Amino acid sequence: MKNEKVIIGQCPICDRDMIKGPSIDKHHFVPKCRGGKETEYVHKTCHNKIHKTWPNEKELERDYNDPEKVRAHPEMQKFIKWVSKKDPEFYDKSDKSNKKK
């Protein structure tokens, strides 16, 4: 079946299903530049929100190095409430992170 959607799990940030394809990314909860090696799939829009909220890699490593810590932050709780109503493949291309390229 050509257009069959493959669910690869639930996003550890927003708990929506993740559909294999362009709406998902891999995220280092311990930033790669800070020695992190492990990645986890998250929605691209959730990934962008993480880096927009915490552009400082040191702060991510120290304080927000796992999904539960990220989810507990008030700004993320507000975001999760908003994004939970969106389609699992939703991605706002205008919502770019502040992360330096």
C-alpha positions in Angstrom: 0.0 0.0 0.0 1.6 3.2 -1.3 0.4 5.9 1.1 0.2 3.8 4.3 1.3 5.8 7.3 3.7 4.1 9.6 3.5 5.0 13.3 6.9 4.7 14.9 5.8 5.4 18.5 4.7 8.4 20.6 6.6 11.6 20.9 8.2 11.8 24.3 7.3 15.5 24.4 3.7 15.8 23.3 2.6 12.2 23.4 1.1 12.4 19.9 1.7 9.5 17.5 4.9 10.0 15.3 4.4 9.1 11.7 7.5 8.0 9.8 8.5 10.9 7.5 9.4 14.6 7.4 7.4 15.5 10.6 9.9 13.9 12.9 13.5 14.6 14.0 16.1 13.0 16.2 17.0 15.0 19.3 20.0 14.7 21.6 18.6 15.3 25.2 22.2 15.6 26.2 23.5 17.9 23.4 26.0 16.4 21.0 28.4 19.3 21.6 28.2 18.5 25.4 29.1 14.8 24.8 25.7 13.4 24.1 25.5 10.4 21.9 22.0 9.0 22.4 19.1 10.4 20.3 15.4 10.0 20.5 12.7 10.6 17.9 10.5 13.7 18.5 8.2 15.7 16.3 10.0 18.3 14.4 7.8 21.0 15.8 8.5 19.8 19.4 12.2 19.7 18.6 12.1 23.3 17.3 10.3 24.4 20.4 12.9 22.8 22.7 15.7 24.7 20.9 13.7 27.9 20.7 13.0 27.7 24.5 16.6 26.7 25.4 19.1 27.9 22.8 21.9 27.4 25.4 23.3 23.9 25.1 24.8 24.0 28.6 21.4 24.7 30.1 19.9 21.8 28.1 22.6 19.4 29.3 22.3 20.6 33.0 18.6 21.1 33.5 16.6 19.7 30.6 18.4 16.5 29.6 15.4 14.2 29.5 11.8 14.4 28.2 10.1 14.6 31.7 12.2 17.6 32.6 11.4 19.3 29.3 7.7 18.5 29.7 7.6 19.9 33.2 8.6 23.4 32.2 5.6 25.8 32.2 6.3 27.1 28.7 6.4 23.6 27.3 3.2 22.6 29.2 1.5 25.5 27.4 3.0 24.4 24.1 2.0 20.8 24.6 -1.6 21.8 25.4 -1.6 23.7 22.1 0.1 21.2 19.9 -1.9 18.2 21.3 -4.8 19.4 19.2 -2.7 19.2 16.0 -2.5 16.4 13.5 0.5 14.1 14.2 2.1 15.2 10.9 1.7 19.0 11.7 4.8 21.0 11.2 4.9 24.8 11.2 7.8 25.7 8.8 7.8 29.2 10.0 8.6 28.1 13.6 12.4 27.9 13.5 14.6 27.6 16.5 17.1 30.2 17.6 19.8 27.6 17.4 23.0 28.9 15.7 23.8 27.1 12.5 
